[in-house]
Amino acid sequence: MFQLQPKTYNWMYLLQLPFECQPVCTTIVVLQKLITGLVNVLWILVEASFIDTALCVAQSQ
C-alpha cells in the first residue's frame, strides 16, 4: 500500500511551485505585475507635477 510521507511546506516552496509547473507563464505574470506597479508609481508622479503646475498657474506665478 502506498503511503505519503509527511512534508513541511514553507514559503519558499510555495513561491517555487508555479515556476516548476509553468515557468514561462509565471515569468510573464510576474513581469506584468512589476510593470503595473512601476507604471502606477510613475503615474502618481505625473499627477503630482500636473497639480503643482496647475496651482502655479492659478496663483499667476
Secondary structure, DSSP 8 states (H G I E B T S, - for coil): ----------HHHHHHHHHHH-HHHHHHHHHHHHHHHHHHHHHHHHHHHHHHHHHHHHTT-
